[in-house]
Amino acid sequence: MLRKVWFIFAVTCLLTIPIRIYQLLMFVDTGTGFFTDGNVTAAAITVLLVISCAAMLILCRKSGGFTAKFGDLHSVPAVVFALLAAASMVAQSVAKLFEITAPVSSEVASPDIEPQTVQHPFLSAALAIVCIAAAVLMAVTAAGLARRSNPYRNFPVLALIVPLWSCLDLAVLFVRYTEVVNTIESIYAMFMVIFLLLCLFAQAQFFAGADDAKSRQTMLASGFCFSALSLTVTVPNCVMYVLGKPQVCSLSLPDSLVYLFLALFLQALFFPLVFPRRAVHGDGADRA
């Protein structure tokens, strides 16, 4: 069953990523951020994402979960992507803190132009600090996966730090998007972070040993949905930054890298469940 979920996820990404790259290259008004093709490409991407997420949610619910333990999820890519996610989270947070604390220059090109400042500095600073703590825990998770030993066994409460960061991140996104009329990508980002929060909370239960079959299904379902949304948004964004077209991206490069590495980490973590080398599946249905 999980192989069917992974197949849907892979096909979705193979369809949505090229369409979105084409969309960003050809149909974005750099002045407003809106699409100039009558939202045809946006509708196509949205329909594909809605259908695939619905299918993955249903199939994961029917999969019966899995019985693997923390050590069974060991893989070198999972360790690498966890460390890359941690590094990108630290870099993003440090850059944001420097931006918040940097002195504002009183010299402006025109008296009608106000100096640029960070919106909601206290909320942004809190997010950056919690993000650094979450990055430390991601590095701890990477070390545990490398040793095949659960680092949260004796300190289960620490597993909640990463979902706490995601919860605060969702709050900041909500505040930001209620103030700015943006493209439909704002909706993608909002649902992306919602799925990430659900996945990380269920994952924290799994790491802490306080989960059940339902929470494991939630971890898989929300993780696959987050990954599909994340790769659809972040891979084209990174391509645009490489091509020197940052003005068409809805997320900054640091934000895109954080979500990209988290999506790759989750997929590397799920890979032993989808394609097990030994019996780590929950029931016979997972072989399908």
C-alpha positions in Angstrom: 0.0 0.0 0.0 2.8 2.4 0.9 4.4 1.8 -2.5 1.2 3.0 -4.1 1.4 6.2 -2.0 5.0 6.8 -3.0 4.2 6.2 -6.6 1.4 8.8 -6.5 3.8 11.2 -4.7 6.5 10.7 -7.3 4.2 11.1 -10.3 2.7 14.2 -8.7 6.1 15.9 -8.3 7.1 14.9 -11.9 4.1 16.7 -13.2 3.8 19.7 -10.9 7.4 20.8 -10.7 8.0 21.3 -14.5 4.6 23.0 -14.8 5.5 25.4 -12.0 9.0 26.1 -13.4 7.3 27.0 -16.7 4.7 29.1 -14.9 7.4 31.1 -13.0 9.4 31.6 -16.2 6.6 32.7 -18.4 3.5 33.8 -16.6 4.4 35.9 -13.5 3.8 39.6 -13.3 6.9 40.7 -11.4 5.2 43.9 -10.3 2.1 42.3 -8.6 3.1 38.6 -8.2 -0.1 37.5 -10.0 -0.2 35.1 -12.9 -0.8 36.4 -16.4 -2.2 33.2 -18.0 -5.6 33.5 -16.5 -4.5 31.1 -13.7 -4.6 28.1 -16.1 -1.3 26.7 -14.8 -2.1 27.5 -11.2 -5.4 25.6 -11.6 -3.6 22.7 -13.1 -1.1 22.5 -10.3 -3.8 23.0 -7.7 -6.0 20.2 -9.1 -3.1 17.8 -9.3 -2.0 18.6 -5.7 -5.6 18.3 -4.3 -6.2 14.9 -6.0 -2.8 13.5 -5.1 -3.0 14.6 -1.4 -6.5 13.2 -1.1 -5.4 9.9 -2.6 -2.3 9.7 -0.4 -4.4 10.5 2.7 -6.9 7.7 1.9 -4.2 5.1 1.0 -2.2 5.9 4.2 -5.3 5.5 6.2 -5.9 2.1 4.7 -2.2 1.0 5.1 -2.5 -0.1 8.7 0.5 1.9 9.7 3.8 0.2 10.4 5.6 -1.6 13.3 9.1 -0.4 12.7 11.2 1.1 15.5 13.4 4.1 15.5 16.5 2.1 14.5 14.7 0.5 11.6 14.5 3.9 9.9 18.2 4.3 9.7 19.6 5.5 6.3 22.5 7.6 5.2 20.3 10.0 3.2 18.1 10.6 6.2 21.1 11.5 8.3 22.5 13.8 5.6 19.2 15.6 5.0 18.5 16.0 8.7 21.9 17.7 9.1 21.3 19.9 6.0 17.9 20.9 7.4 19.5 21.7 10.7 22.2 23.8 9.1 19.7 25.7 6.9 17.5 26.4 9.9 20.4 27.8 11.9 21.5 30.0 8.9 18.0 31.2 8.3 17.5 32.1 12.0 20.9 33.8 12.4 20.2 35.9 9.3 16.8 36.9 10.6 18.2 37.9 14.0 20.9 40.0 12.4 18.2 41.6 10.2 16.1 42.4 13.3 18.9 43.8 15.4 20.6 45.7 12.6 20.5 49.5 13.1 18.1 51.3 10.7 19.8 53.9 8.6 18.2 57.3 8.7 19.5 58.1 5.2 17.0 57.3 2.5 16.9 58.2 -1.2 13.7 60.2 -0.8 11.9 61.8 2.1 8.8 60.0 0.9 10.5 56.6 1.4 10.6 55.2 5.0 13.5 53.0 6.1 12.9 49.2 5.8 12.3 47.4 9.0 11.3 43.8 9.9 7.6 43.4 10.4 6.6 41.9 13.8 10.2 41.9 15.1 9.4 40.2 18.5 7.4 37.4 16.8 10.1 36.9 14.2 12.8 36.9 16.9 10.9 34.3 18.9 10.5 32.2 15.8 14.3 32.4 15.0 15.2 31.4 18.6 12.9 28.4 18.6 14.1 27.5 15.1 17.7 27.3 16.4 16.6 25.0 19.2 14.7 22.9 16.7 17.8 22.7 14.5 19.8 21.4 17.5 17.2 18.7 17.9 17.3 17.9 14.2 21.1 17.3 14.6 20.4 15.1 17.6 17.9 13.1 15.5 20.6 12.7 12.8 23.0 11.5 15.3 20.5 9.0 16.7 19.7 7.7 13.2 23.4 7.3 12.5 23.8 5.2 15.6 20.4 3.5 15.3 19.6 4.6 18.8 16.6 6.7 19.8 18.0 9.9 21.5 14.5 10.7 22.9 14.0 7.5 24.8 15.0 9.0 28.1 14.0 12.6 27.4 10.7 12.3 25.4 9.7 15.9 26.0 12.5 17.2 23.8 10.8 15.6 20.8 8.2 18.4 21.0 10.7 21.2 20.2 10.6 20.7 16.5 6.8 20.7 16.2 6.7 23.7 18.5 8.9 25.5 15.9 6.5 24.4 13.1 3.5 25.7 15.1 5.1 29.1 15.6 6.1 29.1 11.9 2.5 28.6 10.9 1.4 31.5 13.2 4.0 33.8 11.5 2.9 32.7 8.1 -0.8 33.4 8.9 0.0 36.9 10.2 2.1 37.6 7.1 -0.4 36.4 4.6 -3.4 38.2 6.2 -1.5 41.5 5.6 -0.4 40.9 2.0 -2.5 40.0 -1.0 -0.3 37.4 -2.6 -0.6 34.7 -5.3 -2.1 31.3 -4.8 1.4 30.2 -3.7 0.5 31.7 -0.3 -2.2 29.0 0.0 0.3 26.3 -1.0 2.7 27.5 1.6 0.0 27.6 4.3 -1.2 24.0 3.7 2.5 22.9 3.3 3.2 24.1 6.9 0.0 22.7 8.2 0.9 19.3 6.9 4.4 19.7 8.2 3.1 20.5 11.7 0.8 17.4 11.7 3.7 15.2 10.5 6.2 16.6 13.1 3.7 16.2 15.9 3.0 12.6 15.0 6.7 12.1 14.5 7.4 13.4 18.0 5.0 10.9 19.4 6.8 8.2 17.5 10.2 9.3 18.8 8.9 9.6 22.3 7.3 6.1 22.2 3.8 7.5 22.9 2.3 6.8 19.5 -0.3 4.4 18.2 -1.3 3.1 14.8 -3.4 6.2 14.0 -0.6 8.6 14.8 1.8 6.6 12.6 -0.7 6.8 9.8 -0.9 10.5 10.3 2.9 10.9 10.2 3.0 9.1 6.9 0.0 10.8 5.3 0.8 14.3 6.3 4.5 13.7 5.6 3.8 12.7 2.0 1.4 15.6 1.5 3.9 18.1 2.9 6.7 16.7 0.7 4.5 16.9 -2.5 3.6 20.6 -1.7 7.1 21.4 -0.5 8.9 20.1 -3.6 6.3 21.7 -5.9 7.1 25.1 -4.3 10.7 25.0 -3.3 12.4 23.2 -6.2 11.2 25.8 -8.8 12.0 28.6 -6.3 15.6 27.3 -6.1 15.8 27.1 -9.9 14.6 30.7 -10.1 17.2 31.9 -7.6 19.9 30.1 -9.6 18.6 31.8 -12.8 18.7 35.2 -11.1 14.9 35.6 -11.0 14.2 35.9 -7.2 11.4 38.4 -7.8 9.0 35.7 -9.0 9.4 33.5 -5.9 6.9 33.6 -3.0 9.4 32.3 -0.5 12.9 33.5 0.3 15.8 31.2 -0.6 16.5 30.4 3.1 12.9 29.5 3.7 12.8 27.4 0.5 16.0 25.5 1.5 14.6 24.7 5.0 11.3 23.2 3.6 13.2 21.5 0.8 15.6 19.7 3.1 12.8 18.8 5.5 10.9 17.2 2.7 13.9 15.3 1.6 14.6 14.2 5.1 11.1 12.9 5.6 11.2 11.0 2.3 14.6 9.4 3.2 13.1 8.5 6.6 10.0 6.9 5.0 12.0 5.1 2.3 12.8 2.0 4.5 9.1 1.7 5.1 8.1 2.0 1.5 10.9 -0.3 0.2 11.8 -2.4 3.2 15.0 -4.5 3.1 13.4 -6.6 5.9 10.0 -6.9 7.5 9.4 -3.4 8.9 5.8 -3.1 7.6 2.7 -3.2 9.7 0.8 -5.8 7.9 0.6 -7.7 4.6 -1.2 -4.8 2.9 2.0 -2.7 3.1 3.6 -5.1 0.6 1.1 -4.1 -2.1 
